[in-house]
Amino acid sequence: MVAIALAINLTLAAPANATGVYDMPLNASSDSWVLDDAQRITRLNESNLNKDLQQLAADTGQDVRYVTIHRLDYGETAQSFSEQLFARWFPTPEAGANQTVVVLDDVTNNIGLATGEETSALLTAEIADSIVQETMKAPLLKSNSYNRSFGDATVRLAAVLAGEPDPGPPIIEETINVEGTFATAEETEENRAISTWVVVVLLILATVIPMATYYWYLSVGG
């Protein structure tokens, strides 16, 4: 009974497959910029992201690391997780000065972003919030594309961290199917002609069938 009660308590205390910051590596990888724990990024795109982020680091001295997780611990948010992970990987202000950590929870599609002191001078809170809420969220809301989400974020981060003008969030175009919404005059006339013939045929059938049935009964009865 004690063992059963203990098992129940453990189940209630920790959601299945929940990820805590201490489930993450102790240190940031020195040869990989993407930690796709939720397995949402294709291998090809992960390879491309690693190349782009490595190039960004070489060009600007700014390190950006992407992390995806599947399900947070109870009470945790993507933002609080990103801040805790940042502190775990970069425990001193000097170590984290030029660092950025972006965390995405694929259960809620919420995103957190934490930066160091020098990075925040380029990546302001306003731009960081726009990257999270607009640049990254747009592909997720439109087509649930994690590859596009991180790809778009990389393009924008590369510009901002290089000291270039912020290109801003992507423009989301609404696709409206105008063609075929209204019938053309020719289509209207054609449909009217078809409808007329259908009515004529039905009237003929309504007249002919009862008459044919009547004469058939007469011939049988006679």
Backbone as JSON, one array per atom type, in Angstrom:
{
  "sequence": "MVAIALAINLTLAAPANATGVYDMPLNASSDSWVLDDAQRITRLNESNLNKDLQQLAADTGQDVRYVTIHRLDYGETAQSFSEQLFARWFPTPEAGANQTVVVLDDVTNNIGLATGEETSALLTAEIADSIVQETMKAPLLKSNSYNRSFGDATVRLAAVLAGEPDPGPPIIEETINVEGTFATAEETEENRAISTWVVVVLLILATVIPMATYYWYLSVGG",
  "N": [[0.83, -1.21, 0.0], [1.95, 1.21, 0.77], [3.88, 1.54, -1.19], [2.29, 1.79, -3.46], [0.91, 4.18, -2.88], [3.05, 5.94, -2.84], [3.87, 5.83, -5.5], [1.65, 6.95, -6.74], [1.73, 9.54, -5.7], [4.13, 10.46, -6.79], [3.47, 10.44, -9.47], [1.49, 12.4, -9.59], [2.94, 14.58, -8.8], [4.88, 15.13, -10.75], [4.55, 15.92, -14.06], [4.15, 13.72, -16.86], [7.05, 13.15, -18.78], [7.9, 15.76, -18.42], [10.08, 18.55, -18.68], [12.79, 19.79, -16.93], [15.1, 22.41, -15.96], [17.37, 21.18, -15.02], [17.48, 18.9, -16.44], [18.72, 19.52, -18.7], [21.85, 19.82, -20.55], [24.86, 20.4, -18.66], [26.58, 22.35, -19.53], [26.75, 24.73, -22.24], [26.91, 23.53, -25.55], [29.97, 23.32, -27.34], [30.21, 22.93, -30.0], [27.78, 22.84, -31.22], [24.88, 24.64, -31.96], [22.26, 24.31, -31.7], [19.85, 22.75, -29.77], [17.77, 20.41, -30.07], [15.63, 19.17, -28.38], [12.95, 18.49, -28.39], [12.65, 17.48, -30.87], [11.74, 18.81, -33.26], [12.82, 20.07, -35.42], [14.01, 19.59, -38.67], [16.69, 17.47, -39.8], [18.22, 18.54, -41.87], [17.59, 21.29, -41.75], [18.44, 21.81, -39.16], [21.16, 21.47, -39.47], [21.67, 23.57, -41.24], [20.95, 25.76, -39.63], [22.87, 25.57, -37.61], [25.17, 26.14, -39.09], [24.62, 28.78, -39.91], [24.42, 30.12, -37.44], [26.92, 29.66, -36.38], [28.44, 31.1, -38.19], [27.42, 33.63, -37.67], [28.39, 34.02, -35.06], [31.12, 34.06, -35.59], [31.33, 36.33, -37.17], [30.3, 38.43, -35.61], [30.8, 38.0, -32.92], [28.75, 37.35, -31.3], [26.84, 34.96, -29.68], [24.25, 32.74, -30.4], [21.84, 30.54, -29.23], [19.64, 27.88, -29.79], [16.92, 26.17, -28.31], [14.71, 23.48, -28.07], [11.98, 22.14, -26.32], [9.91, 19.55, -24.91], [7.17, 19.91, -23.19], [6.9, 21.55, -20.18], [7.99, 21.75, -16.73], [5.57, 21.83, -14.06], [4.15, 25.0, -13.52], [6.24, 26.3, -14.7], [7.47, 28.51, -17.24], [8.16, 29.26, -20.71], [9.77, 31.49, -20.85], [10.79, 31.78, -18.18], [12.16, 29.4, -18.06], [14.09, 29.77, -20.05], [15.62, 31.79, -18.9], [16.6, 30.54, -16.59], [18.06, 28.47, -17.75], [19.93, 29.96, -19.15], [21.33, 31.09, -16.99], [22.4, 28.76, -15.94], [24.09, 27.84, -17.95], [25.74, 30.05, -18.36], [27.17, 31.25, -15.89], [28.33, 33.6, -14.92], [28.42, 37.21, -15.29], [30.33, 37.96, -17.17], [30.72, 35.64, -18.69], [28.27, 35.36, -19.9], [27.88, 37.65, -21.36], [27.77, 38.17, -24.18], [25.79, 36.47, -25.11], [22.9, 34.66, -26.25], [19.94, 32.97, -25.55], [17.41, 31.02, -26.8], [14.35, 29.58, -26.17], [11.96, 27.15, -26.96], [8.83, 25.79, -26.25], [7.2, 23.04, -27.33], [4.68, 22.12, -26.74], [2.98, 24.19, -25.97], [3.79, 26.06, -27.75], [4.95, 28.36, -26.88], [7.51, 30.82, -26.38], [10.68, 31.62, -25.06], [13.2, 34.08, -24.35], [16.47, 34.88, -23.52], [19.11, 37.12, -22.75], [22.54, 38.31, -22.62], [24.33, 41.04, -21.0], [25.78, 42.78, -22.79], [24.77, 41.98, -25.21], [22.09, 42.72, -24.97], [22.19, 45.43, -25.4], [22.17, 45.69, -28.11], [20.14, 43.94, -28.93], [17.33, 44.92, -28.08], [14.76, 45.02, -25.52], [12.29, 45.45, -26.7], [12.66, 44.69, -29.39], [13.43, 42.03, -28.98], [11.08, 40.98, -27.87], [9.39, 41.29, -30.06], [10.58, 39.56, -31.9], [10.11, 37.11, -30.68], [7.26, 37.07, -30.33], [6.21, 37.76, -32.83], [7.95, 37.34, -35.2], [8.77, 34.62, -34.76], [6.41, 33.39, -33.93], [4.58, 33.69, -36.03], [5.0, 31.77, -38.29], [4.36, 29.47, -36.85], [1.71, 29.78, -36.09], [0.51, 29.98, -38.56], [1.27, 27.71, -40.13], [2.36, 25.84, -38.46], [5.12, 25.56, -38.61], [8.14, 24.79, -37.55], [10.71, 24.82, -38.53], [10.68, 27.03, -40.29], [10.11, 29.01, -38.44], [12.41, 29.17, -36.75], [14.27, 29.68, -38.73], [13.47, 32.2, -39.79], [13.81, 33.72, -37.48], [16.57, 33.58, -37.19], [17.51, 35.02, -39.4], [16.63, 37.61, -38.77], [17.83, 38.04, -36.24], [20.52, 37.89, -36.97], [20.85, 40.22, -38.46], [20.24, 42.26, -36.57], [22.09, 41.76, -34.46], [24.41, 42.22, -35.77], [24.51, 44.87, -35.86], [23.05, 46.11, -37.78], [20.19, 47.74, -39.38], [17.05, 46.88, -37.95], [15.21, 44.44, -39.57], [12.58, 43.91, -39.02], [9.43, 42.21, -38.26], [8.13, 39.44, -40.23], [5.93, 39.95, -43.03], [2.69, 38.92, -42.94], [0.73, 37.5, -45.25], [-2.65, 37.47, -46.07], [-4.4, 35.0, -47.67], [-6.79, 35.35, -50.02], [-9.37, 33.96, -51.74], [-10.45, 35.2, -54.48], [-11.21, 34.69, -57.09], [-13.83, 33.05, -58.62], [-15.61, 33.55, -56.63], [-17.75, 35.19, -57.3], [-20.13, 34.72, -59.84], [-19.62, 34.97, -63.39], [-21.15, 36.98, -66.01], [-21.58, 35.38, -68.24], [-21.47, 32.83, -67.09], [-23.66, 32.99, -65.39], [-25.77, 33.25, -67.23], [-25.51, 30.83, -68.56], [-26.02, 29.0, -66.5], [-28.65, 29.71, -65.99], [-29.91, 28.92, -68.35], [-29.52, 26.16, -68.25], [-31.0, 25.56, -65.96], [-33.54, 26.24, -66.84], [-34.01, 24.3, -68.85], [-33.97, 22.02, -67.27], [-36.28, 22.4, -65.73], [-38.21, 22.34, -67.75], [-37.95, 19.7, -68.72], [-38.67, 18.28, -66.41], [-41.35, 19.07, -66.18], [-42.42, 17.95, -68.49], [-41.99, 15.24, -67.97], [-43.58, 15.03, -65.71], [-46.04, 15.24, -66.85], [-46.17, 13.29, -68.87], [-45.59, 10.78, -67.64], [-47.79, 10.2, -65.77], [-49.86, 10.02, -67.68], [-48.97, 7.92, -69.31], [-48.96, 5.89, -67.46], [-51.71, 5.79, -66.87], [-52.84, 4.94, -69.34], [-51.62, 2.5, -69.5], [-52.79, 1.08, -67.38], [-55.4, 1.03, -68.38], [-55.07, -0.54, -70.64], [-54.29, -2.94, -69.53], [-56.45, -3.48, -67.9], [-58.4, -3.68, -69.81]],
  "CA": [[0.0, 0.0, 0.0], [2.85, 2.37, 0.84], [4.52, 1.67, -2.51], [1.28, 2.29, -4.39], [0.67, 5.58, -2.54], [4.23, 6.68, -3.26], [3.83, 5.91, -6.96], [0.6, 7.9, -7.1], [2.22, 10.88, -5.37], [5.14, 10.83, -7.77], [2.79, 10.7, -10.74], [0.81, 13.68, -9.47], [3.9, 15.66, -8.58], [5.67, 15.44, -11.94], [3.89, 15.55, -15.31], [4.92, 12.78, -17.68], [7.97, 13.7, -19.75], [8.16, 17.17, -18.19], [11.49, 18.88, -18.75], [13.28, 20.82, -16.04], [16.38, 22.95, -16.41], [18.45, 20.26, -14.67], [17.52, 17.84, -17.45], [19.53, 20.04, -19.79], [23.3, 19.67, -20.33], [25.41, 21.33, -17.67], [27.22, 23.45, -20.25], [26.38, 24.9, -23.64], [27.8, 22.79, -26.44], [30.94, 24.16, -28.04], [30.2, 22.65, -31.44], [26.4, 22.8, -31.73], [24.14, 25.82, -31.53], [20.85, 23.91, -31.64], [19.53, 21.59, -28.93], [16.38, 20.12, -30.46], [15.19, 18.1, -27.48], [11.59, 18.11, -28.77], [12.74, 16.89, -32.21], [10.82, 19.53, -34.13], [13.57, 20.65, -36.53], [14.56, 18.55, -39.52], [18.15, 17.38, -39.74], [18.77, 19.47, -42.84], [17.46, 22.64, -41.22], [19.31, 21.92, -37.98], [22.51, 21.66, -39.99], [21.74, 24.94, -41.78], [20.92, 26.7, -38.51], [24.17, 25.52, -36.97], [26.12, 26.86, -39.94], [24.31, 30.21, -39.86], [24.72, 30.64, -36.11], [28.37, 29.64, -36.25], [28.92, 32.23, -38.98], [27.04, 34.83, -36.92], [29.34, 34.15, -33.96], [32.43, 34.42, -36.15], [31.26, 37.69, -37.72], [29.89, 39.46, -34.65], [31.15, 37.67, -31.54], [27.5, 37.1, -30.6], [26.43, 33.55, -29.74], [22.81, 32.49, -30.26], [21.57, 29.11, -29.08], [18.22, 27.51, -29.85], [16.57, 24.97, -27.55], [13.3, 23.09, -28.08], [11.66, 21.16, -25.29], [8.55, 19.03, -24.96], [6.48, 19.97, -21.92], [7.61, 22.17, -19.07], [7.56, 21.42, -15.37], [4.4, 22.59, -13.6], [4.44, 26.35, -13.06], [7.34, 26.87, -15.47], [7.14, 29.12, -18.53], [9.29, 29.24, -21.63], [10.65, 32.59, -20.49], [11.51, 31.47, -16.95], [13.08, 28.31, -18.38], [15.22, 30.33, -20.81], [16.44, 32.54, -17.95], [17.29, 29.57, -15.73], [19.04, 27.77, -18.57], [20.98, 30.94, -19.4], [22.14, 31.18, -15.77], [23.1, 27.48, -15.78], [25.16, 27.76, -18.95], [26.64, 31.2, -18.27], [26.95, 31.62, -14.49], [28.87, 34.91, -14.57], [28.1, 38.25, -16.28], [31.33, 37.95, -18.24], [30.48, 34.47, -19.55], [27.02, 35.5, -20.65], [27.75, 39.01, -21.9], [27.42, 38.17, -25.6], [25.05, 35.23, -25.33], [21.44, 34.67, -26.38], [19.34, 31.63, -25.49], [16.0, 31.02, -27.2], [13.73, 28.3, -25.79], [10.59, 26.95, -27.45], [8.1, 24.64, -25.72], [6.34, 22.67, -28.46], [3.31, 21.81, -26.29], [2.21, 25.45, -25.98], [4.4, 26.94, -28.75], [5.44, 29.58, -26.25], [8.94, 31.0, -26.61], [11.38, 32.49, -24.13], [14.48, 34.57, -24.87], [17.3, 35.5, -22.5], [20.34, 37.64, -23.32], [23.52, 38.9, -21.74], [24.31, 42.5, -20.87], [26.24, 43.45, -24.01], [23.82, 41.65, -26.28], [20.85, 43.47, -24.79], [22.36, 46.78, -25.94], [21.78, 45.58, -29.52], [18.84, 43.27, -28.98], [16.55, 45.57, -27.04], [13.6, 44.26, -25.03], [11.21, 45.6, -27.67], [12.97, 43.85, -30.54], [13.4, 40.64, -28.52], [9.67, 40.59, -27.75], [8.84, 41.19, -31.41], [11.11, 38.34, -32.51], [9.41, 35.98, -30.05], [5.81, 37.09, -30.52], [5.81, 37.97, -34.22], [8.79, 36.62, -36.17], [8.75, 33.18, -34.55], [5.06, 32.87, -33.77], [3.82, 33.72, -37.29], [5.0, 30.47, -38.99], [3.73, 28.46, -36.01], [0.26, 29.99, -36.15], [0.03, 29.8, -39.93], [1.46, 26.35, -40.67], [3.05, 25.01, -37.47], [6.44, 25.28, -39.18], [9.23, 25.1, -36.63], [11.87, 25.14, -39.36], [10.52, 28.41, -40.75], [10.15, 29.86, -37.25], [13.81, 29.4, -36.36], [14.96, 30.28, -39.87], [13.14, 33.63, -39.82], [14.43, 34.33, -36.31], [18.0, 33.68, -37.45], [17.73, 36.14, -40.33], [16.43, 38.87, -38.07], [18.86, 38.15, -35.21], [21.8, 38.14, -37.62], [20.89, 41.64, -38.82], [20.26, 43.1, -35.36], [23.32, 41.56, -33.7], [25.51, 42.77, -36.56], [24.4, 46.31, -35.79], [22.32, 46.61, -38.93], [18.8, 48.09, -39.06], [16.14, 45.75, -37.71], [14.29, 44.25, -40.71], [11.22, 43.79, -38.53], [8.77, 40.9, -38.41], [7.66, 39.14, -41.59], [4.58, 40.36, -43.38], [1.84, 37.76, -43.13], [-0.29, 37.8, -46.25], [-3.88, 36.67, -46.02], [-4.77, 34.52, -49.0], [-8.23, 35.43, -50.24], [-9.73, 33.4, -53.04], [-11.44, 36.07, -55.13], [-11.68, 34.04, -58.3], [-14.88, 32.06, -58.41], [-16.55, 33.95, -55.58], [-18.93, 35.68, -58.0], [-20.27, 34.16, -61.19], [-19.6, 35.94, -64.47], [-22.43, 37.09, -66.72], [-21.72, 34.2, -69.09], [-21.79, 31.69, -66.23], [-25.04, 33.17, -64.92], [-26.68, 32.95, -68.34], [-25.43, 29.39, -68.81], [-26.73, 28.32, -65.41], [-30.08, 29.97, -66.16], [-30.38, 28.07, -69.45], [-29.56, 24.78, -67.75], [-32.12, 25.47, -65.03], [-34.77, 26.26, -67.64], [-34.19, 22.99, -69.48], [-34.31, 21.06, -66.22], [-37.68, 22.61, -65.4], [-39.02, 21.86, -68.89], [-37.91, 18.24, -68.73], [-39.46, 17.8, -65.28], [-42.77, 19.28, -66.5], [-42.81, 16.94, -69.48], [-42.07, 13.95, -67.29], [-44.74, 15.06, -64.82], [-47.25, 15.08, -67.68], [-46.13, 12.04, -69.66], [-45.6, 9.57, -66.8], [-49.15, 9.85, -65.35], [-50.66, 9.6, -68.85], [-48.53, 6.58, -69.72], [-49.45, 4.96, -66.42], [-53.17, 5.67, -67.04], [-53.13, 4.1, -70.51], [-51.16, 1.13, -69.21], [-53.85, 0.46, -66.58], [-56.55, 0.77, -69.26], [-54.78, -1.69, -71.54], [-54.27, -4.15, -68.71], [-57.82, -3.76, -67.45], [-59.21, -4.08, -70.96]],
  "C": [[0.86, 1.25, 0.0], [3.47, 2.62, -0.52], [3.55, 2.25, -3.53], [1.03, 3.78, -4.15], [1.83, 6.44, -3.0], [4.24, 6.87, -4.76], [2.81, 6.92, -7.42], [1.07, 9.33, -6.84], [3.25, 11.35, -6.37], [4.51, 11.18, -9.1], [2.12, 12.06, -10.71], [1.8, 14.83, -9.38], [4.62, 16.06, -9.85], [4.93, 15.0, -13.19], [4.78, 14.64, -16.13], [5.76, 13.53, -18.69], [8.21, 15.2, -19.57], [9.67, 17.4, -18.15], [11.83, 20.01, -17.8], [14.65, 21.29, -16.49], [17.52, 21.99, -16.1], [18.46, 19.01, -15.55], [18.37, 18.25, -18.64], [21.02, 19.79, -19.52], [23.82, 20.73, -19.38], [26.01, 22.56, -18.34], [26.69, 23.53, -21.67], [27.4, 24.18, -24.51], [28.74, 23.76, -27.17], [30.92, 23.96, -29.54], [28.8, 22.54, -32.02], [25.62, 23.95, -31.12], [22.65, 25.51, -31.37], [20.7, 22.67, -30.78], [18.04, 21.29, -29.13], [15.87, 18.94, -29.64], [13.79, 17.61, -27.84], [11.52, 17.49, -30.16], [11.71, 17.5, -33.16], [11.51, 20.11, -35.37], [14.16, 19.51, -37.36], [16.09, 18.58, -39.46], [18.8, 18.38, -40.7], [18.73, 20.9, -42.3], [18.31, 22.85, -39.97], [20.74, 22.17, -38.42], [22.69, 23.09, -40.53], [21.76, 25.98, -40.67], [22.27, 26.73, -37.81], [25.22, 26.29, -37.78], [25.9, 28.37, -39.85], [24.69, 30.83, -38.52], [26.22, 30.65, -35.84], [28.98, 30.82, -37.02], [28.62, 33.55, -38.28], [28.02, 35.07, -35.77], [30.7, 34.6, -34.46], [32.46, 35.88, -36.61], [31.05, 38.75, -36.66], [30.36, 39.22, -33.22], [29.93, 37.42, -30.68], [27.08, 35.65, -30.79], [24.92, 33.45, -29.51], [22.6, 30.99, -30.2], [20.08, 28.86, -29.02], [18.01, 26.21, -29.08], [15.07, 24.71, -27.73], [13.09, 22.03, -27.01], [10.21, 20.72, -25.46], [7.99, 18.94, -23.55], [7.38, 20.48, -20.79], [7.14, 21.61, -17.74], [6.39, 22.31, -14.97], [4.83, 23.95, -13.06], [5.55, 27.04, -13.82], [6.8, 27.5, -16.75], [8.37, 29.06, -19.42], [10.29, 30.34, -21.27], [11.45, 32.29, -19.22], [12.52, 30.35, -17.19], [14.31, 28.85, -19.1], [16.17, 31.08, -19.87], [17.23, 31.61, -17.04], [18.38, 28.84, -16.5], [20.22, 28.69, -18.88], [21.92, 31.02, -18.19], [22.95, 29.9, -15.54], [24.3, 27.41, -16.72], [26.2, 28.88, -18.81], [26.51, 31.82, -16.88], [27.5, 32.98, -14.08], [28.48, 35.92, -15.64], [29.07, 38.25, -17.45], [31.07, 36.8, -19.22], [29.25, 34.66, -20.43], [26.85, 36.83, -21.37], [27.25, 39.05, -23.34], [26.64, 36.92, -26.0], [23.55, 35.5, -25.44], [20.94, 33.24, -26.37], [17.85, 31.76, -25.8], [15.43, 29.64, -26.94], [12.3, 28.24, -26.3], [10.01, 25.67, -26.85], [7.06, 24.24, -26.76], [4.93, 22.27, -28.03], [2.43, 23.05, -26.38], [2.64, 26.37, -27.12], [4.74, 28.32, -28.18], [6.96, 29.61, -26.33], [9.5, 31.95, -25.57], [12.73, 32.89, -24.71], [15.22, 35.3, -23.76], [18.62, 35.94, -23.14], [21.27, 38.16, -22.23], [23.52, 40.41, -21.83], [24.71, 43.21, -22.16], [25.3, 43.18, -25.17], [22.56, 42.49, -26.18], [20.96, 44.91, -25.26], [21.99, 46.81, -27.42], [20.37, 45.02, -29.66], [17.98, 43.8, -27.85], [15.35, 44.7, -26.65], [12.46, 44.31, -26.04], [11.43, 44.7, -28.88], [12.9, 42.37, -30.16], [11.95, 40.14, -28.42], [9.03, 40.43, -29.12], [9.31, 39.92, -32.11], [10.35, 37.12, -31.99], [7.95, 35.94, -30.46], [5.36, 37.24, -31.97], [6.63, 37.12, -35.19], [8.69, 35.1, -36.01], [7.34, 32.61, -34.47], [4.3, 32.78, -35.09], [3.83, 32.39, -38.03], [4.33, 29.37, -38.18], [2.22, 28.56, -36.09], [-0.28, 29.67, -37.53], [0.12, 28.35, -40.4], [2.19, 25.42, -39.72], [4.44, 24.61, -37.93], [7.54, 25.74, -38.23], [10.49, 25.47, -37.41], [11.83, 26.59, -39.81], [10.65, 29.38, -39.57], [11.58, 30.19, -36.85], [14.61, 30.03, -37.5], [14.73, 31.78, -39.94], [13.8, 34.36, -38.64], [15.93, 34.54, -36.54], [18.32, 34.85, -38.36], [17.63, 37.47, -39.6], [17.5, 39.09, -37.0], [20.22, 38.49, -35.82], [21.94, 39.62, -37.98], [21.05, 42.51, -37.58], [21.59, 42.98, -34.63], [24.56, 42.02, -34.48], [25.49, 44.3, -36.56], [23.69, 46.94, -36.96], [20.89, 46.99, -38.52], [17.94, 46.84, -38.89], [15.18, 45.6, -38.89], [12.84, 44.11, -40.3], [10.62, 42.42, -38.76], [8.33, 40.68, -39.84], [6.24, 39.63, -41.8], [3.76, 39.11, -43.7], [0.71, 38.13, -44.08], [-1.48, 36.87, -46.09], [-4.27, 36.28, -47.43], [-6.29, 34.5, -49.13], [-8.54, 34.95, -51.64], [-10.86, 34.23, -53.65], [-12.04, 35.39, -56.34], [-12.73, 32.98, -57.96], [-15.86, 32.44, -57.34], [-17.85, 34.43, -56.19], [-18.95, 35.11, -59.4], [-20.23, 35.27, -62.22], [-20.97, 35.96, -65.14], [-22.68, 35.86, -67.59], [-22.11, 32.98, -68.27], [-23.23, 31.77, -65.72], [-26.04, 32.8, -65.99], [-26.7, 31.46, -68.63], [-26.2, 28.6, -67.75], [-28.24, 28.51, -65.53], [-30.66, 29.08, -67.25], [-30.52, 26.62, -69.01], [-30.76, 24.59, -66.83], [-33.45, 25.43, -65.78], [-35.05, 24.91, -68.27], [-34.56, 21.93, -68.44], [-35.78, 21.17, -65.85], [-38.58, 22.07, -66.5], [-39.09, 20.34, -68.89], [-38.76, 17.67, -67.6], [-40.96, 17.96, -65.54], [-43.26, 18.25, -67.49], [-42.97, 15.58, -68.82], [-43.29, 13.89, -66.38], [-46.04, 14.87, -65.58], [-47.29, 13.71, -68.32], [-46.27, 10.81, -68.77], [-47.0, 9.23, -66.29], [-50.03, 9.36, -66.51], [-50.29, 8.19, -69.27], [-49.01, 5.54, -68.72], [-50.95, 4.71, -66.57], [-53.5, 4.74, -68.2], [-52.68, 2.66, -70.29], [-52.2, 0.39, -68.39], [-55.06, 0.14, -67.44], [-56.31, -0.46, -70.12], [-54.78, -3.0, -70.73], [-55.68, -4.53, -68.3], [-58.69, -4.24, -68.6], [-58.9, -5.47, -71.41]]
}
